[in-house]
């Protein structure tokens, strides 16, 4: 029995998009003929086994041709006409155009029946792919292109009418990440890791910029800035500099990462200076979801833990909730029955903050309120032994303000766990200007010992994840509030077109609209940042009590209404 050889596929243009299609095709063992007018691009050893040339005549044997040259009706039409002149009469063509009318291009190219569209919001396979035709496209053309797609690890999807809006939201987010990286306060790898682990994104912002192309992103941002005047679209200096020096991303062999040596090369790990202080006993102040989650993680990893609640009732409820969570983890096979028993035996719940006197690390996990946190740190300063590390779980308030409530600011660090703490791997380590090096080293070592991935960031409101996430979420809300798109259209475009795990409104509902509004207000006030000022629509939903999944109603409705006789 023999396996039929796939038909030859041609790729016209080896920029970000065409190069990505060539990558997928060659990796799948499909015979590829790729043509680009730039000898430097053709000379790169990127597509093993493919025929890569500047000669358009080499396209002759292709059964399907993917056109990925720069946007423009005249240019694309001319390239397609030239390719059609050397290919057979049965060759199917697919254009990756993002802004040119597919119908107009089908006519301009002289291929009304033989041209389909491959619509993507980001180069494949980062997001979904929409296969489209016009009223003139022959079904055999669509079938031929579909047969090629079936060989590749791509997701076919209908991206809907909000694709352009999703692309603009993405570019603003990527630009903000570039501006954050430009400060040097967090590394490239920390920012990418934070967004992958903290938000479940398939790619970090710098990985995605490399896929899109630094020059492409900078040019689109520049155009959007001229059209809208929004500061969010003014290209970060870092993007302009990289585009000017030829560091364009994957298509050039190097951008934020290097690709000319094989796989993307990571930066050397940044190891905080100082020797970590030993952590043998942990204290947690608070009894809410975050406090309970942290206590579950620490006890499950063999660390005796003292949880301090405000009342006997809250302390008992916290113990019961941790017990129930561990029991569910046993049923799911995540922890063993003996581990659960040991974890519960190592947990002490109390209402007396003096129970933290012997702790090596005390973690504040109360509500996001400046006065409440300052009061807790005053208590920790009073009862914790000298040399104990004091940590706050805040993500939107100042670590420095917590530290100033003590007489030992060098011992205070940010430890922002993500919810739910037992499941989420990311921990953001927030550094003030006066924290001791060994305290930062302790935070890294502690998070790593719990099986978490620590990333470093300065004491900035929002750290990394919320600093980048909430302007993007606010852009989505403002878009819908303006009437330019619907909630469903935006969520569909983002989840299917960008490959994000959920759309922005589904994510807002999961976070909680009241929590989201409070975080945005703090970020707005801390930085006078217009991109995070809550929309009127969000605030009105909060006032109506539609807080998201926890109330079964937010931007989406989650309850099932039943009418009974």
C-alpha positions as CSV (number, residue, x, y, z in Angstrom):
1,X,0.0,0.0,0.0
2,X,1.4,3.4,-1.0
3,X,0.6,6.8,0.3
4,X,-0.3,9.3,-2.5
5,X,2.2,12.2,-2.7
6,X,0.5,15.6,-1.9
7,X,0.2,18.0,-4.8
8,X,2.8,20.8,-5.1
9,X,1.8,24.0,-3.4
10,X,3.2,27.4,-4.5
11,X,3.8,30.3,-2.2
12,X,4.1,33.8,-3.7
13,X,5.8,36.1,-1.2
14,X,7.9,35.0,1.8
15,X,7.1,37.8,4.2
16,X,5.5,37.1,7.6
17,X,2.4,35.6,6.3
18,X,3.8,33.8,3.2
19,X,6.8,32.5,5.3
20,X,4.4,31.1,7.9
21,X,2.4,29.2,5.2
22,X,5.7,27.9,3.8
23,X,6.7,26.8,7.3
24,X,3.5,24.8,7.8
25,X,3.6,23.2,4.3
26,X,7.2,22.1,4.5
27,X,6.8,20.8,8.1
28,X,3.8,18.7,6.8
29,X,5.9,17.2,4.0
30,X,4.0,19.0,1.2
31,X,6.1,19.8,-1.9
32,X,6.6,23.5,-2.0
33,X,7.7,26.0,-4.6
34,X,8.2,29.4,-3.0
35,X,8.9,32.6,-4.9
36,X,10.1,36.0,-3.6
37,X,11.6,38.9,-5.4
38,X,14.2,39.5,-2.6
39,X,17.4,37.4,-3.2
40,X,18.3,37.8,0.6
41,X,15.0,36.1,1.5
42,X,15.5,33.4,-1.0
43,X,19.0,32.8,0.2
44,X,17.9,31.9,3.7
45,X,18.0,28.2,4.6
46,X,14.6,28.2,6.3
47,X,12.5,25.8,4.2
48,X,14.3,22.5,3.9
49,X,13.2,20.5,0.9
50,X,11.4,23.4,-0.8
51,X,12.3,25.0,-4.0
52,X,12.9,28.6,-3.1
53,X,13.7,31.0,-6.0
54,X,13.2,34.5,-7.5
55,X,12.0,32.9,-10.7
56,X,8.2,32.9,-11.1
57,X,8.5,30.2,-13.9
58,X,9.3,27.7,-11.1
59,X,5.6,28.0,-10.0
60,X,4.5,26.0,-13.1
61,X,3.9,22.6,-11.3
62,X,1.8,24.0,-8.5
63,X,-1.7,22.7,-8.1
64,X,-2.6,25.3,-5.5
65,X,-0.9,28.7,-5.2
66,X,-1.1,30.8,-2.0
67,X,-0.5,34.5,-2.8
68,X,1.0,36.5,0.2
69,X,2.6,39.6,-1.4
70,X,2.1,43.0,0.2
71,X,-1.4,44.6,0.3
72,X,-2.5,46.5,-2.8
73,X,-5.0,45.7,-5.5
74,X,-2.7,46.5,-8.4
75,X,0.3,44.6,-7.0
76,X,-1.6,41.5,-6.1
77,X,-3.5,41.5,-9.3
78,X,-0.4,41.8,-11.4
79,X,1.4,39.0,-9.4
80,X,-1.6,36.7,-9.7
81,X,-1.9,37.3,-13.5
82,X,1.8,36.5,-13.9
83,X,1.5,33.4,-11.9
84,X,-1.6,32.2,-13.8
85,X,0.3,32.7,-17.0
86,X,2.9,30.0,-16.0
87,X,0.6,27.6,-14.1
88,X,-1.8,25.1,-15.5
89,X,-5.5,26.0,-16.3
90,X,-6.6,23.9,-13.3
91,X,-4.4,25.6,-10.7
92,X,-6.4,27.0,-7.8
93,X,-5.3,30.3,-6.2
94,X,-5.8,31.6,-2.7
95,X,-5.1,35.2,-1.6
96,X,-4.2,36.1,1.9
97,X,-5.4,39.7,1.4
98,X,-6.5,41.4,4.6
99,X,-7.7,44.8,3.1
100,X,-8.3,44.3,-0.6
101,X,-11.7,43.2,-1.7
102,X,-11.5,39.6,-2.7
103,X,-14.1,40.1,-5.5
104,X,-12.2,43.1,-6.9
105,X,-9.0,41.0,-6.8
106,X,-10.6,38.0,-8.5
107,X,-11.6,40.3,-11.4
108,X,-8.3,42.3,-11.5
109,X,-6.3,39.1,-11.6
110,X,-8.4,37.6,-14.4
111,X,-9.2,34.6,-12.1
112,X,-12.9,35.1,-11.2
113,X,-13.6,31.4,-10.8
114,X,-10.1,30.2,-9.6
115,X,-9.4,32.6,-6.7
116,X,-10.3,31.9,-3.1
117,X,-9.4,33.8,0.1
118,X,-7.4,32.7,3.1
119,X,-8.3,35.2,5.8
120,X,-6.2,35.3,9.0
121,X,-5.8,38.0,11.7
122,X,-2.3,36.7,12.6
123,X,0.0,34.5,10.6
124,X,-0.9,30.8,10.9
125,X,-1.0,28.7,13.0
126,X,-1.3,31.4,15.7
127,X,-5.0,32.0,15.0
128,X,-7.8,30.6,12.9
129,X,-8.0,30.5,9.2
130,X,-11.2,31.4,7.2
131,X,-11.5,29.9,3.7
132,X,-13.7,32.2,1.7
133,X,-14.9,32.5,-1.9
134,X,-16.9,35.0,-3.9
135,X,-20.1,34.5,-5.8
136,X,-17.9,33.6,-8.8
137,X,-15.6,31.1,-7.1
138,X,-15.8,27.6,-8.6
139,X,-16.5,25.0,-5.9
140,X,-13.6,23.0,-7.3
141,X,-11.3,25.8,-6.3
142,X,-12.5,25.9,-2.7
143,X,-12.2,22.1,-2.6
144,X,-8.6,22.2,-3.8
145,X,-7.6,24.8,-1.2
146,X,-9.5,23.0,1.5
147,X,-7.6,19.7,0.7
148,X,-4.3,21.5,1.3
149,X,-5.6,23.0,4.6
150,X,-6.6,19.5,5.7
151,X,-2.9,18.5,5.7
152,X,-1.9,21.3,8.0
153,X,-2.3,22.0,11.8
154,X,-4.6,25.0,11.2
155,X,-8.1,25.6,12.6
156,X,-10.7,26.5,10.1
157,X,-13.1,29.2,11.5
158,X,-15.6,31.8,10.5
159,X,-14.0,35.0,11.9
160,X,-17.0,37.2,11.6
161,X,-17.3,40.9,10.8
162,X,-15.3,42.1,13.8
163,X,-11.9,40.8,12.5
164,X,-10.5,44.2,11.8
165,X,-11.5,45.5,15.2
166,X,-9.8,42.5,16.8
167,X,-6.7,43.1,14.9
168,X,-6.6,46.8,16.1
169,X,-7.1,45.7,19.7
170,X,-4.3,43.2,19.3
171,X,-1.9,45.8,17.9
172,X,-2.6,48.2,20.8
173,X,-1.9,45.4,23.2
174,X,1.4,44.5,21.4
175,X,2.4,48.1,21.3
176,X,1.9,48.5,25.0
177,X,4.0,45.4,25.6
178,X,6.8,46.8,23.4
179,X,6.7,50.1,25.4
180,X,6.9,48.1,28.7
181,X,9.8,46.1,27.3
182,X,11.5,49.3,26.2
183,X,11.8,50.5,29.9
184,X,14.0,47.5,30.7
185,X,12.1,47.0,34.0
186,X,11.0,43.5,32.9
187,X,12.7,41.2,30.5
188,X,11.4,40.0,27.2
189,X,11.0,36.4,28.6
190,X,9.3,37.6,31.8
191,X,6.7,39.6,29.8
192,X,6.0,36.7,27.3
193,X,5.8,34.2,30.2
194,X,3.5,36.3,32.2
195,X,1.0,36.7,29.4
196,X,1.1,33.0,28.4
197,X,0.7,31.7,31.9
198,X,-1.3,34.5,33.4
199,X,-3.9,34.8,30.6
200,X,-3.5,31.4,28.9
201,X,-2.5,33.0,25.6
202,X,-0.9,30.8,23.0
203,X,2.0,33.2,22.4
204,X,3.6,36.0,24.4
205,X,3.4,39.5,22.9
206,X,7.0,39.5,21.6
207,X,6.7,36.0,20.1
208,X,3.6,37.3,18.3
209,X,5.2,40.5,17.1
210,X,8.0,38.4,15.6
211,X,5.4,36.3,13.8
212,X,3.5,39.3,12.5
213,X,6.7,41.2,11.5
214,X,8.1,44.2,13.4
215,X,7.9,46.4,10.4
216,X,4.4,45.3,9.6
217,X,3.2,46.0,13.1
218,X,4.9,49.4,13.2
219,X,3.5,50.4,9.9
220,X,-0.1,49.4,10.8
221,X,0.3,51.2,14.2
222,X,1.6,54.3,12.5
223,X,-1.4,54.3,10.1
224,X,-3.9,53.8,12.9
225,X,-2.2,56.6,14.9
226,X,-2.6,59.0,12.0
227,X,-6.2,58.0,11.5
228,X,-7.4,58.0,15.1
229,X,-4.9,60.2,17.0
230,X,-4.9,57.7,19.8
231,X,-1.7,57.5,21.8
232,X,-2.2,53.8,22.1
233,X,-1.4,53.4,18.4
234,X,1.7,55.6,18.3
235,X,4.5,53.0,17.6
236,X,6.8,52.3,20.6
237,X,10.3,53.6,19.9
238,X,11.6,50.1,20.3
239,X,9.4,48.9,17.3
240,X,10.6,51.8,15.1
241,X,14.2,51.2,16.0
242,X,14.0,47.4,15.3
243,X,12.2,48.0,12.0
244,X,14.9,50.5,11.0
245,X,17.7,48.1,11.8
246,X,16.2,45.1,10.0
247,X,15.3,43.1,13.1
248,X,11.9,42.2,11.6
249,X,11.1,39.0,13.3
250,X,10.9,35.4,12.0
251,X,10.9,36.5,8.3
252,X,14.4,38.1,8.8
253,X,15.8,35.4,11.0
254,X,15.8,37.6,14.1
255,X,13.7,40.1,15.9
256,X,12.9,39.9,19.6
257,X,14.1,36.3,19.3
258,X,16.7,34.8,17.0
259,X,15.5,32.2,14.5
260,X,18.6,31.8,12.3
261,X,20.1,29.3,14.6
262,X,17.1,26.9,14.6
263,X,14.5,27.4,17.4
264,X,13.9,30.8,19.0
265,X,16.7,31.4,21.5
266,X,15.7,32.4,25.0
267,X,17.6,35.0,27.0
268,X,19.7,33.8,29.8
269,X,17.6,33.4,33.0
270,X,17.7,36.4,35.2
271,X,18.6,35.2,38.7
272,X,18.0,37.7,41.5
273,X,21.1,38.5,43.5
274,X,21.4,37.4,47.1
275,X,21.0,34.1,48.9
276,X,17.4,33.2,49.6
277,X,16.4,33.2,53.2
278,X,15.1,29.8,54.4
279,X,11.3,29.4,54.4
280,X,10.1,26.6,56.7
281,X,6.8,28.0,58.0
282,X,4.4,30.2,56.2
283,X,1.7,32.6,57.4
284,X,-1.3,33.8,55.3
285,X,-3.5,36.7,56.4
286,X,-7.0,36.5,55.0
287,X,-9.8,33.9,54.5
288,X,-11.0,34.6,50.9
289,X,-10.5,32.6,47.8
290,X,-6.9,33.8,47.3
291,X,-5.8,33.3,50.9
292,X,-7.3,29.8,50.9
293,X,-5.8,28.9,47.6
294,X,-2.3,30.0,48.7
295,X,-2.6,28.1,52.0
296,X,-3.7,25.0,50.1
297,X,-0.6,25.2,47.8
298,X,1.8,25.7,50.7
299,X,0.5,22.9,52.8
300,X,0.3,20.6,49.8
301,X,4.0,21.2,49.3
302,X,4.9,20.3,52.9
303,X,5.1,23.8,54.4
304,X,3.4,24.2,57.8
305,X,1.0,27.1,57.3
306,X,-0.9,29.4,59.7
307,X,-4.0,31.1,58.2
308,X,-5.3,34.1,60.1
309,X,-8.9,35.1,59.6
310,X,-11.0,38.0,61.0
311,X,-13.4,35.8,62.9
312,X,-13.9,32.2,64.2
313,X,-16.6,31.7,61.6
314,X,-14.4,32.8,58.7
315,X,-11.5,30.7,60.1
316,X,-13.6,27.5,60.2
317,X,-15.1,28.2,56.8
318,X,-11.6,28.6,55.4
319,X,-10.5,25.3,56.7
320,X,-13.6,23.6,55.4
321,X,-13.2,25.2,52.0
322,X,-9.5,24.1,51.8
323,X,-10.5,20.5,52.9
324,X,-13.2,20.4,50.2
325,X,-10.8,21.7,47.5
326,X,-8.2,19.1,48.4
327,X,-10.9,16.4,48.3
328,X,-11.8,17.5,44.8
329,X,-8.1,17.4,43.9
330,X,-7.9,13.8,45.2
331,X,-10.9,12.8,43.1
332,X,-9.3,14.4,40.0
333,X,-6.0,12.5,40.7
334,X,-4.1,15.8,41.3
335,X,-3.0,14.9,44.8
336,X,-3.0,11.7,46.8
337,X,-5.2,10.9,49.8
338,X,-2.1,10.8,52.1
339,X,-0.9,14.2,50.7
340,X,-4.4,15.6,51.5
341,X,-4.3,14.3,55.0
342,X,-0.7,15.6,55.6
343,X,-1.7,19.0,54.2
344,X,-4.7,19.4,56.5
345,X,-2.6,18.3,59.5
346,X,0.0,21.1,58.7
347,X,-2.7,23.8,58.5
348,X,-3.5,26.0,61.5
349,X,-6.4,28.4,61.3
350,X,-6.7,31.2,63.9
351,X,-8.0,34.7,64.5
352,X,-4.9,35.7,66.4
353,X,-2.2,37.4,64.2
354,X,0.3,36.6,67.0
355,X,0.2,33.0,65.5
356,X,2.5,34.3,62.8
357,X,5.4,35.1,65.2
358,X,7.4,32.0,64.1
359,X,6.7,32.3,60.4
360,X,9.6,32.8,57.9
361,X,7.3,34.3,55.3
362,X,4.0,36.0,56.0
363,X,1.7,36.7,53.0
364,X,-1.0,39.3,53.1
365,X,-4.1,38.3,51.1
366,X,-6.9,40.5,52.2
367,X,-9.1,42.7,50.0
368,X,-7.7,45.3,47.6
369,X,-8.0,48.2,49.9
370,X,-5.1,50.5,50.9
371,X,-6.1,51.0,54.5
372,X,-6.9,47.3,55.1
373,X,-3.5,46.3,53.7
374,X,-1.6,49.0,55.6
375,X,-3.3,47.8,58.8
376,X,-2.2,44.2,58.1
377,X,1.4,45.2,57.5
378,X,1.4,47.2,60.7
379,X,0.4,44.0,62.5
380,X,2.9,41.9,60.6
381,X,5.7,44.4,61.5
382,X,4.7,44.1,65.2
383,X,4.4,40.3,65.5
384,X,6.8,38.7,62.9
385,X,10.3,37.9,63.9
386,X,13.3,39.9,62.6
387,X,14.3,38.6,59.2
388,X,10.9,37.3,58.2
389,X,9.9,38.2,54.7
390,X,6.6,40.1,54.4
391,X,4.7,39.8,51.1
392,X,1.6,41.3,49.6
393,X,-0.6,39.6,46.9
394,X,-1.8,42.9,45.5
395,X,-1.7,43.4,41.7
396,X,-3.0,46.9,41.5
397,X,-2.0,48.7,44.6
398,X,1.5,49.9,45.7
399,X,3.9,47.4,47.3
400,X,5.8,50.4,48.5
401,X,2.8,51.7,50.4
402,X,2.5,48.3,52.1
403,X,6.2,48.4,53.0
404,X,5.9,52.0,54.4
405,X,3.4,50.7,56.9
406,X,6.3,48.8,58.5
407,X,9.7,49.6,60.0
408,X,11.4,47.1,57.7
409,X,10.6,48.1,54.1
410,X,13.6,46.1,52.8
411,X,11.8,42.9,53.9
412,X,8.6,43.6,51.9
413,X,8.0,42.2,48.4
414,X,5.1,41.6,46.1
415,X,3.9,38.0,45.5
416,X,1.0,38.2,43.1
417,X,-0.5,34.7,42.8
418,X,-3.2,34.2,40.1
419,X,-6.6,32.8,40.8
420,X,-7.2,29.9,41.4
421,X,-3.8,29.7,43.1
422,X,-3.7,25.8,43.2
423,X,-4.0,25.7,39.4
424,X,-2.3,28.8,38.0
425,X,1.4,28.6,37.6
426,X,2.3,32.3,37.4
427,X,3.6,34.4,40.3
428,X,4.5,38.0,39.7
429,X,7.3,39.2,42.0
430,X,6.9,42.9,42.5
431,X,10.1,44.8,43.5
432,X,10.2,48.2,45.2
433,X,13.2,50.4,45.0
434,X,14.3,49.5,48.5
435,X,13.6,45.8,48.8
436,X,16.7,43.7,49.8
437,X,18.2,41.4,47.1
438,X,17.9,38.3,49.3
439,X,14.2,39.1,49.8
440,X,13.6,39.0,46.1
441,X,15.7,35.9,45.8
442,X,13.6,34.3,48.6
443,X,10.4,35.2,46.7
444,X,11.7,33.5,43.5
445,X,12.9,30.4,45.4
446,X,9.6,30.1,47.3
447,X,7.5,30.3,44.2
448,X,9.7,27.8,42.4
449,X,9.5,25.4,45.3
450,X,5.7,25.5,45.0
451,X,5.9,24.5,41.4
452,X,5.1,28.1,40.2
453,X,6.9,30.2,37.6
454,X,8.1,33.5,39.0
455,X,8.5,36.6,36.8
456,X,10.0,39.9,37.9
457,X,8.4,43.3,37.6
458,X,8.8,46.7,39.2
459,X,6.3,48.0,41.7
460,X,4.0,49.4,39.0
461,X,0.2,49.3,39.4
462,X,-0.9,46.2,37.5
463,X,2.6,44.7,37.4
464,X,2.8,43.0,34.0
465,X,-0.4,41.1,33.3
466,X,-3.0,43.6,34.4
467,X,-0.9,46.5,32.9
468,X,-1.3,44.8,29.5
469,X,-4.6,43.0,29.9
470,X,-7.0,45.7,31.1
471,X,-6.4,48.3,28.4
472,X,-7.2,45.5,25.8
473,X,-10.4,44.6,27.7
474,X,-11.3,48.2,27.9
475,X,-10.8,48.6,24.2
476,X,-13.3,45.8,23.6
477,X,-15.9,47.4,25.9
478,X,-15.4,50.8,24.2
479,X,-15.8,49.2,20.8
480,X,-19.1,47.7,21.7
481,X,-20.3,50.8,23.5
482,X,-19.7,52.8,20.4
483,X,-21.9,50.5,18.3
484,X,-19.1,49.4,16.0
485,X,-19.5,45.7,16.8
486,X,-21.5,43.4,19.1
487,X,-20.3,41.5,22.1
488,X,-20.7,38.2,20.2
489,X,-18.8,39.4,17.1
490,X,-15.8,40.6,19.2
491,X,-15.7,37.5,21.3
492,X,-15.8,35.3,18.1
493,X,-13.2,37.3,16.3
494,X,-10.8,37.2,19.2
495,X,-11.2,33.5,20.2
496,X,-11.3,32.1,16.7
497,X,-9.2,34.7,14.8
498,X,-6.5,35.4,17.4
499,X,-6.5,31.9,19.0
500,X,-7.1,33.4,22.5
501,X,-8.7,31.0,25.0
502,X,-11.8,33.2,25.3
503,X,-13.1,36.5,24.0
504,X,-12.7,39.7,26.1
505,X,-16.3,39.8,27.3
506,X,-16.2,36.1,28.3
507,X,-13.0,36.9,30.2
508,X,-14.5,40.0,31.9
509,X,-17.4,37.9,33.1
510,X,-14.9,35.3,34.4
511,X,-12.9,37.9,36.3
512,X,-16.0,39.6,37.6
513,X,-17.2,43.0,36.3
514,X,-17.0,44.6,39.8
515,X,-13.4,43.3,40.2
516,X,-12.6,44.5,36.7
517,X,-14.0,47.9,37.3
518,X,-12.1,48.3,40.5
519,X,-8.8,47.3,38.9
520,X,-9.4,49.6,36.0
521,X,-10.1,52.5,38.3
522,X,-7.0,51.9,40.3
523,X,-4.8,51.6,37.2
524,X,-6.4,54.8,35.8
525,X,-5.9,56.7,39.0
526,X,-2.3,55.4,39.5
527,X,-1.1,56.3,36.0
528,X,-3.7,58.8,34.7
529,X,-4.1,56.3,31.9
530,X,-7.1,56.9,29.6
531,X,-6.9,53.4,28.2
532,X,-8.1,51.8,31.4
533,X,-10.8,54.3,32.5
534,X,-13.9,52.0,32.8
535,X,-16.6,52.5,30.2
536,X,-20.0,53.8,31.2
537,X,-21.4,50.5,30.0
538,X,-19.2,48.4,32.4
539,X,-20.0,50.6,35.4
540,X,-23.8,50.5,34.7
541,X,-23.7,46.7,34.5
542,X,-22.0,46.6,37.9
543,X,-24.6,49.0,39.3
544,X,-27.3,46.6,37.9
545,X,-25.7,43.7,39.8
546,X,-24.7,41.9,36.6
547,X,-21.2,41.0,37.8
548,X,-20.4,38.1,35.5
549,X,-20.4,34.3,36.0
550,X,-20.6,34.6,39.8
551,X,-24.1,36.2,39.5
552,X,-24.9,34.2,36.3
553,X,-25.2,37.4,34.4
554,X,-22.7,40.0,33.0
555,X,-22.0,40.8,29.4
556,X,-23.3,37.3,28.7
557,X,-26.2,35.5,30.6
558,X,-25.3,32.1,32.1
559,X,-28.6,31.1,33.9
560,X,-31.2,28.9,32.2
561,X,-34.7,30.3,32.6
562,X,-37.5,27.9,32.9
563,X,-41.2,28.6,32.8
564,X,-43.3,26.3,34.8
565,X,-47.1,26.0,34.9
